[in-house]
Amino acid sequence: MPTPAQIWEEADLPTRRLAGLALNPAVTQDILLRLLAEAPLAVRMVLCRDRDLPAAVVDAVVAHPDARTRGFLAVNPHVDPAQRARLVDDPDWIVRCHLTEGPRVPLPHRPRPLPDDTVVRMITTYDGEEPLGSTGFWQQMSWQLIRSMPTHPVAAVRRWGVGSWGSLPAERRAALLADPDTSVRERAQELARWEDPAWVETQLPPRPCHGRTDILLNRALSEAVVEGVLTAPAHPDERATIALNPTLPPDAVVLLAADPDPRTRERIAGRADLRPAERRALVADPEPHVRRAVARHPDLGPDERRTLATDPDPQVRLAVSVHPAFSEEERARIDYRVPPDGRFGFRPAPQEPRDPADVRRDALSGHPMLRRRAAREHTLPADLVARLAEDDDLGVRVLLAHNHPDAPAALLLRCFLEYTGDERDRLPTRPDFPRTGLARLAAHADPRVRALTARDPETGPAVVERLTRDPDPEVRAALARHPNLPAPRLAELLADPELAHAAAANPALERGTVDRLVRTHGRGPW
């Protein structure tokens, strides 16, 4: 079966014109239905996957005889998830597989969740043919359903809820271990066994592999396993590996804090269970990256903080400068430098919101790193949004633009113009990104900025025509869809192998041209 990329690669020019019509916002519902019924697979793929659809067209897709066509609707991120959910009982397994995988959204973003009852039906009726264990399926669950799974009235759903064993309170674990359903009890017992060091020891592979690494990192370790790693590791990295294990006994922490490998000491420095003597030893460690790790420890004492605040390594001073025990006055006396660049993209809202007082303290701090932390908060109040939108730190502004639902339109545009890092291209997809006043950017040196002129309804016909000849292909394609494109140039582009697809999506296309393209299967004349 050809992949979507292969389907598009094999599409000829007439087919690509029809695919452009499928995306044209001015094309009527009747035309969309005709394309669905008569057009080649590549056109149906674009129509069903790449745009929102009228209800009548969704009805027709759900009833379409071709499973691949229905499958494209199953992964459409633009339609209401309740419309995709109509495919939950599709007779063809490949459609159900596509529904479980869902729209392809890059992490940490998530698609809009499927209705809870749809997810429950999938859990209770799908068998091994559908990939319920895929990341895509988890991403389509609402947080409300995920939190309710360990206590859900349906046993199959509770069994899924056992998967969050590590974060469940003791009383909930006990209830699952005594669950009336055998499969739930057995699943809970499987996970509970991993907390028994003696049983874990029997499961430890003798040679280096992913399974051994997972156990040494995450599972309860017996004294014999720890001793074996300390004295005769199966791989040189294993001492550093167990340094991260939360079950590591205190005496092993002491030994590893003095390990000759700085990676091991760095990982020990980041542990939350360090005792004061161990922290003090690591504060004086000769390796800077070990001191950077311990500088973030929440239990640093005043003397340790003062020592690290004057550390010769600038990264250590920066790491300790955001310690919550410092006052603003103490923080201001530290000689730190905040890097101007970084990853300033979207951050999912935490399941447990931060204390509003702590968020406000960070937003009002003189330290850019703390203000950046506040700028990631999705529920930041309006007065702090207005304040951080004018912050002199680029990272603060961009994080606010990416994460706050009410980020000002002017901020969104400013960040797109000033920031060229991760997820920059997602900024114009924000609902409040400006659509007017962008024509002035037509001569900008950055092609991505020039492409913004396609969003402005006031961009003049001469400018639009000129930009369809821009050196950058993305600019040319964007402007080929602008409704102010002069009709003669639009007709030329319908014959252009590169831009015919974009030109056919132009809402200024005359109805007669649309009808002729459909009647001639994309061949014209127009």
C-alpha positions as CSV (number, residue, x, y, z in Angstrom):
1,M,0.0,0.0,0.0
2,P,1.6,3.4,-1.0
3,T,2.4,5.9,1.7
4,P,0.8,9.4,1.7
5,A,4.2,10.7,0.4
6,Q,4.2,8.2,-2.4
7,I,0.5,9.0,-3.3
8,W,1.4,12.7,-3.7
9,E,4.6,12.0,-5.5
10,E,2.8,10.0,-8.1
11,A,0.0,12.6,-8.6
12,D,0.1,14.2,-12.0
13,L,-0.5,17.9,-12.7
14,P,-4.3,17.7,-13.2
15,T,-4.6,15.8,-10.0
16,R,-2.6,18.4,-8.1
17,R,-5.0,21.1,-9.5
18,L,-8.0,19.2,-8.2
19,A,-6.2,18.8,-4.8
20,G,-5.8,22.5,-4.7
21,L,-9.6,22.9,-5.3
22,A,-10.1,20.5,-2.3
23,L,-8.4,23.1,-0.1
24,N,-10.0,26.2,-1.7
25,P,-12.1,27.9,1.0
26,A,-14.5,29.4,-1.6
27,V,-15.3,26.1,-3.2
28,T,-18.9,25.0,-2.5
29,Q,-20.0,21.9,-0.6
30,D,-21.3,20.4,-3.8
31,I,-17.9,20.6,-5.5
32,L,-16.3,19.0,-2.4
33,L,-18.7,16.1,-2.6
34,R,-18.1,15.7,-6.3
35,L,-14.3,15.6,-5.7
36,L,-14.9,13.0,-2.9
37,A,-16.9,10.9,-5.3
38,E,-14.9,11.2,-8.5
39,A,-11.4,12.4,-7.9
40,P,-8.2,10.3,-7.6
41,L,-6.9,9.1,-4.3
42,A,-4.4,12.0,-3.9
43,V,-7.3,14.5,-4.1
44,R,-9.3,12.6,-1.5
45,M,-6.3,12.4,0.7
46,V,-5.9,16.2,0.7
47,L,-9.6,16.8,1.1
48,C,-10.1,14.4,4.0
49,R,-6.9,15.0,5.9
50,D,-5.8,18.6,5.4
51,R,-8.8,20.8,6.1
52,D,-11.9,21.2,8.2
53,L,-15.0,19.9,6.5
54,P,-18.7,20.7,6.3
55,A,-21.0,18.2,8.1
56,A,-22.4,16.9,4.9
57,V,-18.9,16.1,3.6
58,V,-18.0,14.3,6.8
59,D,-21.1,12.2,6.4
60,A,-20.1,11.3,2.9
61,V,-16.5,10.4,4.0
62,V,-17.7,8.2,6.8
63,A,-19.9,6.3,4.3
64,H,-17.2,6.3,1.5
65,P,-16.5,2.8,0.2
66,D,-12.7,3.2,0.1
67,A,-11.0,2.5,3.5
68,R,-8.0,4.6,2.7
69,T,-10.3,7.6,2.2
70,R,-11.9,7.0,5.5
71,G,-8.5,6.5,7.1
72,F,-7.4,10.0,6.0
73,L,-10.4,11.5,8.0
74,A,-9.3,9.4,11.0
75,V,-6.0,11.4,11.2
76,N,-7.4,14.8,10.3
77,P,-6.3,17.4,13.0
78,H,-8.7,20.1,11.6
79,V,-12.1,18.4,12.1
80,D,-13.9,18.2,15.5
81,P,-12.6,15.0,17.2
82,A,-16.2,13.9,17.6
83,Q,-16.4,13.6,13.8
84,R,-13.3,11.4,13.8
85,A,-14.9,9.4,16.6
86,R,-17.6,8.3,14.2
87,L,-15.1,5.9,12.7
88,V,-14.6,4.0,16.0
89,D,-16.6,1.0,14.7
90,D,-15.4,1.1,11.1
91,P,-15.5,-2.3,9.5
92,D,-11.9,-2.1,8.2
93,W,-9.1,-2.6,10.6
94,I,-6.8,-0.1,8.9
95,V,-9.3,2.7,9.5
96,R,-9.5,1.8,13.2
97,C,-5.6,1.7,13.3
98,H,-5.5,5.2,11.9
99,L,-8.0,6.3,14.5
100,T,-5.9,4.9,17.3
101,E,-2.8,6.6,15.9
102,G,-4.6,9.9,15.5
103,P,-3.3,13.2,14.0
104,R,0.4,13.4,13.8
105,V,1.3,16.3,16.2
106,P,4.9,16.8,17.3
107,L,5.6,16.5,21.0
108,P,5.1,18.2,23.4
109,H,1.9,19.2,21.6
110,R,-1.2,17.1,21.7
111,P,-4.1,16.8,19.3
112,R,-7.6,17.7,20.6
113,P,-8.7,14.6,22.6
114,L,-11.3,12.1,21.4
115,P,-14.5,11.9,23.4
116,D,-14.0,9.9,26.6
117,D,-16.7,7.4,25.6
118,T,-14.9,6.8,22.3
119,V,-11.6,6.0,24.0
120,V,-13.4,3.6,26.4
121,R,-15.1,1.9,23.5
122,M,-11.7,1.4,21.8
123,I,-10.1,0.0,24.9
124,T,-13.0,-2.4,25.5
125,T,-13.6,-3.6,21.9
126,Y,-10.3,-3.4,19.9
127,D,-8.0,-6.4,19.8
128,G,-4.4,-6.8,19.0
129,E,-4.7,-5.6,15.4
130,E,-5.1,-2.0,16.5
131,P,-2.1,-0.3,18.1
132,L,-3.6,0.8,21.4
133,G,-0.2,1.0,23.0
134,S,1.0,3.7,20.6
135,T,1.9,7.2,21.8
136,G,-0.7,8.5,19.4
137,F,-3.5,6.8,21.3
138,W,-2.4,8.1,24.7
139,Q,-2.1,11.6,23.3
140,Q,-5.8,11.5,22.2
141,M,-7.0,10.8,25.8
142,S,-8.3,13.7,27.9
143,W,-6.5,14.4,31.1
144,Q,-9.8,13.9,32.9
145,L,-10.1,10.3,31.6
146,I,-6.4,9.5,32.4
147,R,-6.9,10.6,36.0
148,S,-10.1,8.6,36.3
149,M,-8.7,5.4,34.9
150,P,-7.5,3.7,38.1
151,T,-11.1,4.0,39.6
152,H,-13.1,3.7,36.4
153,P,-16.2,1.4,36.6
154,V,-15.1,-0.5,33.5
155,A,-12.4,-3.1,34.4
156,A,-10.5,-2.9,31.1
157,V,-10.1,0.8,31.7
158,R,-8.9,0.3,35.2
159,R,-6.3,-2.1,33.8
160,W,-5.0,0.8,31.8
161,G,-5.0,3.0,34.9
162,V,-2.7,0.5,36.6
163,G,-0.1,1.9,34.2
164,S,0.3,5.0,36.3
165,W,1.3,2.8,39.3
166,G,4.3,4.9,40.2
167,S,2.2,8.0,40.8
168,L,-0.7,6.3,42.6
169,P,-1.2,6.8,46.3
170,A,-0.9,3.7,48.5
171,E,-4.6,3.3,49.1
172,R,-5.3,3.3,45.3
173,R,-2.6,0.7,44.8
174,A,-4.0,-1.5,47.5
175,A,-7.5,-1.2,45.9
176,L,-6.1,-2.3,42.5
177,L,-4.2,-5.2,44.1
178,A,-7.6,-6.4,45.5
179,D,-9.6,-5.5,42.4
180,P,-12.5,-7.9,41.7
181,D,-11.3,-8.2,38.1
182,T,-8.6,-10.8,37.6
183,S,-6.8,-9.0,34.8
184,V,-6.6,-5.8,36.8
185,R,-5.2,-7.6,39.9
186,E,-2.7,-9.5,37.8
187,R,-1.5,-6.3,36.1
188,A,-1.2,-4.6,39.5
189,Q,0.7,-7.5,40.9
190,E,3.1,-7.4,37.9
191,L,4.0,-3.8,38.6
192,A,4.1,-4.3,42.4
193,R,6.7,-7.0,41.9
194,W,9.1,-4.5,40.4
195,E,9.2,-2.8,43.9
196,D,10.6,-6.0,45.4
197,P,14.4,-5.9,45.1
198,A,14.8,-9.7,45.5
199,W,12.4,-10.3,42.6
200,V,14.0,-7.6,40.5
201,E,17.4,-9.2,41.0
202,T,16.1,-12.4,39.3
203,Q,15.1,-10.4,36.3
204,L,18.4,-8.5,35.8
205,P,20.0,-9.6,32.5
206,P,23.7,-10.5,33.0
207,R,24.9,-8.5,29.9
208,P,24.5,-4.9,28.9
209,C,21.2,-4.3,27.1
210,H,18.2,-1.9,27.3
211,G,16.4,-4.1,29.8
212,R,19.4,-4.1,32.2
213,T,19.7,-0.3,31.9
214,D,16.0,0.2,32.6
215,I,16.3,-1.9,35.8
216,L,19.4,-0.2,37.0
217,L,17.8,3.2,36.4
218,N,14.3,2.7,37.6
219,R,13.7,-0.4,39.7
220,A,14.2,-1.4,43.3
221,L,17.8,-2.7,43.6
222,S,18.9,-5.3,46.1
223,E,22.2,-4.9,48.0
224,A,23.7,-7.7,45.9
225,V,22.9,-5.8,42.6
226,V,24.3,-2.6,43.9
227,E,27.4,-4.3,45.2
228,G,27.9,-6.0,41.8
229,V,27.6,-2.8,39.9
230,L,30.0,-1.0,42.3
231,T,32.6,-3.8,42.2
232,A,32.2,-5.5,38.8
233,P,29.9,-3.5,36.5
234,A,28.9,-5.2,33.2
235,H,29.6,-1.9,31.5
236,P,31.8,1.1,32.5
237,D,28.7,3.4,32.5
238,E,26.7,1.4,35.0
239,R,28.0,3.3,38.1
240,A,26.8,6.5,36.6
241,T,23.5,4.7,35.7
242,I,22.6,3.6,39.2
243,A,23.5,7.1,40.5
244,L,20.1,8.2,39.2
245,N,18.1,5.3,40.8
246,P,15.8,6.7,43.5
247,T,16.1,3.4,45.5
248,L,19.9,3.6,45.9
249,P,20.8,3.1,49.6
250,P,22.6,6.0,51.5
251,D,25.9,4.2,51.8
252,A,26.0,3.7,48.0
253,V,25.3,7.4,47.5
254,V,28.3,8.2,49.7
255,L,30.5,6.0,47.7
256,L,29.4,7.3,44.3
257,A,29.7,10.9,45.5
258,A,33.5,10.3,45.5
259,D,33.5,8.2,42.3
260,P,36.4,9.1,39.9
261,D,34.0,9.4,37.0
262,P,32.6,13.0,37.0
263,R,29.4,11.9,35.3
264,T,28.6,9.7,38.3
265,R,29.2,12.6,40.7
266,E,27.1,14.9,38.6
267,R,24.1,12.5,38.7
268,I,24.5,12.0,42.5
269,A,24.6,15.8,42.8
270,G,21.2,16.0,41.3
271,R,19.5,13.6,43.7
272,A,16.8,15.0,46.0
273,D,17.9,12.7,48.9
274,L,21.4,14.0,49.4
275,R,22.5,14.3,53.0
276,P,24.2,17.5,54.1
277,A,27.7,16.0,54.3
278,E,27.4,14.6,50.7
279,R,26.2,18.0,49.4
280,R,29.1,19.8,51.1
281,A,31.6,17.4,49.5
282,L,30.1,17.9,46.0
283,V,30.1,21.7,46.4
284,A,33.8,21.5,46.4
285,D,34.0,18.9,43.6
286,P,36.8,19.7,41.0
287,E,34.4,19.1,38.0
288,P,32.3,22.1,37.2
289,H,29.4,20.1,35.8
290,V,29.1,18.3,39.2
291,R,28.9,21.6,41.0
292,R,26.3,22.8,38.4
293,A,24.1,19.8,39.3
294,V,24.4,20.3,43.1
295,A,23.7,24.0,42.7
296,R,20.1,23.1,41.8
297,H,19.6,21.1,44.9
298,P,16.6,22.4,46.9
299,D,18.2,21.8,50.3
300,L,21.4,23.7,49.8
301,G,22.4,25.5,53.0
302,P,23.4,29.2,53.3
303,D,27.1,28.4,53.3
304,E,26.9,26.1,50.3
305,R,24.8,28.7,48.4
306,R,27.4,31.4,49.2
307,T,30.2,29.2,48.0
308,L,28.5,28.4,44.7
309,A,27.5,32.0,44.2
310,T,31.1,32.9,43.8
311,D,32.2,29.8,41.9
312,P,34.8,30.4,39.2
313,D,32.6,28.6,36.7
314,P,29.9,31.0,35.2
315,Q,27.5,28.1,34.6
316,V,27.6,27.1,38.3
317,R,26.9,30.7,39.3
318,L,23.9,30.8,36.9
319,A,22.6,27.5,38.2
320,V,22.6,28.6,41.8
321,S,21.4,32.1,41.1
322,V,17.8,30.8,40.6
323,H,17.8,29.0,43.9
324,P,14.5,29.7,45.7
325,A,16.2,30.4,49.0
326,F,17.9,33.5,47.7
327,S,16.3,36.9,48.2
328,E,16.2,39.3,45.2
329,E,18.9,41.3,46.8
330,E,21.2,38.3,47.3
331,R,20.5,37.1,43.7
332,A,21.4,40.5,42.3
333,R,24.8,40.3,43.9
334,I,25.7,37.1,42.0
335,D,27.7,37.6,38.8
336,Y,25.7,35.5,36.4
337,R,25.1,35.8,32.7
338,V,21.9,34.5,31.1
339,P,22.4,33.1,27.6
340,P,20.2,35.0,25.1
341,D,19.3,31.9,23.1
342,G,17.6,28.7,24.1
343,R,14.6,26.6,23.4
344,F,11.7,28.9,23.8
345,G,8.8,26.8,22.5
346,F,5.5,25.5,23.9
347,R,5.4,23.8,27.3
348,P,2.4,21.8,28.3
349,A,0.5,23.0,31.3
350,P,1.4,20.9,34.4
351,Q,-1.3,18.7,35.8
352,E,-0.8,20.3,39.2
353,P,-0.7,24.1,38.8
354,R,2.0,26.1,40.5
355,D,1.2,28.3,43.5
356,P,0.0,31.7,42.0
357,A,2.1,33.5,44.6
358,D,5.3,31.7,43.4
359,V,4.4,32.5,39.8
360,R,3.9,36.2,40.6
361,R,7.2,36.3,42.5
362,D,9.0,34.8,39.5
363,A,7.3,37.2,37.1
364,L,8.4,40.2,39.1
365,S,12.0,38.9,39.7
366,G,15.0,40.7,38.3
367,H,16.3,37.4,37.1
368,P,15.4,36.6,33.4
369,M,15.5,32.8,34.1
370,L,12.8,33.2,36.7
371,R,10.7,35.4,34.5
372,R,11.1,32.9,31.7
373,R,9.7,30.3,34.1
374,A,6.7,32.5,34.8
375,A,6.2,33.2,31.1
376,R,5.5,29.5,30.5
377,E,2.4,29.6,32.7
378,H,-0.8,29.2,30.7
379,T,-2.9,30.8,33.4
380,L,-0.7,33.9,34.0
381,P,-3.1,36.8,35.1
382,A,-3.6,39.7,32.7
383,D,-1.5,42.2,34.5
384,L,1.6,39.9,34.4
385,V,0.9,39.1,30.7
386,A,1.0,42.8,29.9
387,R,4.2,43.2,31.9
388,L,6.1,40.2,30.5
389,A,5.0,41.1,26.9
390,E,7.2,44.2,27.2
391,D,10.1,42.3,28.9
392,D,13.6,43.2,27.7
393,D,14.5,39.5,27.6
394,L,13.8,37.7,24.3
395,G,13.2,34.3,26.0
396,V,10.6,35.8,28.3
397,R,8.7,37.3,25.4
398,V,8.8,34.2,23.1
399,L,7.8,31.8,25.9
400,L,4.8,34.0,26.7
401,A,3.9,34.2,23.0
402,H,4.0,30.4,22.7
403,N,2.3,29.5,25.9
404,H,-0.3,32.0,27.0
405,P,-3.8,31.8,25.3
406,D,-4.2,35.6,25.5
407,A,-0.7,36.6,24.2
408,P,-1.2,40.0,22.6
409,A,-1.2,40.1,18.8
410,A,1.6,42.6,18.7
411,L,3.8,40.3,20.8
412,L,3.1,37.4,18.5
413,L,4.3,39.3,15.5
414,R,7.3,40.8,17.3
415,C,8.4,37.4,18.4
416,F,8.1,36.0,14.9
417,L,10.3,38.8,13.6
418,E,12.9,38.6,16.3
419,Y,13.1,34.9,17.1
420,T,14.4,32.3,14.6
421,G,14.6,29.2,16.9
422,D,12.4,26.2,17.7
423,E,8.7,26.4,16.8
424,R,8.9,29.8,15.2
425,D,6.6,28.7,12.5
426,R,3.9,27.8,15.0
427,L,3.5,31.5,16.0
428,P,1.4,32.5,12.9
429,T,-1.0,29.6,13.7
430,R,-2.0,31.2,17.0
431,P,-5.6,32.6,16.7
432,D,-4.6,36.2,17.6
433,F,-1.6,36.5,15.2
434,P,-2.2,39.7,13.1
435,R,-3.7,39.5,9.7
436,T,-3.4,43.2,8.8
437,G,-0.5,45.5,8.5
438,L,1.7,42.8,7.1
439,A,2.0,44.1,3.5
440,R,4.8,46.3,4.7
441,L,7.0,43.2,5.1
442,A,7.0,42.4,1.4
443,A,10.7,43.4,1.0
444,H,12.0,41.8,4.2
445,A,15.3,39.9,3.9
446,D,13.8,36.8,5.6
447,P,11.6,34.8,3.3
448,R,9.5,33.5,6.1
449,V,8.7,37.1,7.0
450,R,7.9,37.9,3.4
451,A,5.5,35.0,3.3
452,L,3.4,36.7,6.1
453,T,2.2,39.1,3.5
454,A,0.0,36.3,2.2
455,R,-2.1,36.7,5.4
456,D,-2.9,40.4,4.8
457,P,-6.0,41.0,2.8
458,E,-4.7,44.5,2.0
459,T,-1.6,43.4,0.2
460,G,-1.8,45.0,-3.2
461,P,-2.2,43.1,-6.4
462,A,1.2,44.3,-7.8
463,V,3.0,43.1,-4.6
464,V,1.2,39.8,-4.6
465,E,2.1,39.2,-8.3
466,R,5.7,40.2,-7.7
467,L,6.0,37.7,-4.7
468,T,4.7,34.8,-6.8
469,R,8.1,35.2,-8.6
470,D,10.0,35.4,-5.3
471,P,13.3,33.4,-5.1
472,D,11.9,31.4,-2.2
473,P,9.5,28.6,-3.1
474,E,7.5,28.9,0.1
475,V,6.9,32.6,-0.5
476,R,5.8,31.8,-4.1
477,A,3.4,29.2,-2.9
478,A,1.9,31.3,-0.2
479,L,1.2,34.3,-2.5
480,A,-0.2,32.1,-5.2
481,R,-3.2,31.6,-2.9
482,H,-3.7,35.3,-2.2
483,P,-7.2,36.5,-3.4
484,N,-5.6,39.8,-4.7
485,L,-3.5,38.0,-7.3
486,P,-4.4,39.4,-10.7
487,A,-6.6,37.0,-12.8
488,P,-4.1,36.8,-15.7
489,R,-1.3,35.7,-13.4
490,L,-3.6,33.3,-11.6
491,A,-4.4,31.7,-14.9
492,E,-0.6,31.4,-15.7
493,L,0.0,29.7,-12.4
494,L,-2.6,27.0,-13.0
495,A,-0.3,25.9,-15.8
496,D,2.8,26.1,-13.6
497,P,3.9,22.6,-12.4
498,E,5.2,24.0,-9.2
499,L,2.4,26.4,-8.3
500,A,-0.7,24.9,-9.9
501,H,-1.7,23.2,-6.6
502,A,-1.5,26.5,-4.7
503,A,-3.2,28.5,-7.4
504,A,-6.2,26.1,-7.5
505,A,-6.6,26.8,-3.8
506,N,-6.9,30.6,-4.4
507,P,-10.4,31.7,-3.3
508,A,-10.5,34.3,-6.1
509,L,-10.7,31.5,-8.7
510,E,-13.9,32.1,-10.7
511,R,-16.7,29.7,-10.4
512,G,-16.6,28.9,-14.1
513,T,-13.0,28.0,-13.8
514,V,-13.7,25.7,-10.9
515,D,-16.5,24.0,-12.8
516,R,-14.3,23.5,-15.9
517,L,-11.5,22.0,-13.8
518,V,-13.9,19.6,-12.1
519,R,-15.6,18.7,-15.4
520,T,-12.3,18.0,-17.2
521,H,-10.7,16.3,-14.2
522,G,-8.2,19.1,-13.8
523,R,-7.1,19.3,-17.4
524,G,-8.7,22.6,-18.4
525,P,-8.9,24.8,-20.3
526,W,-9.6,27.5,-17.8
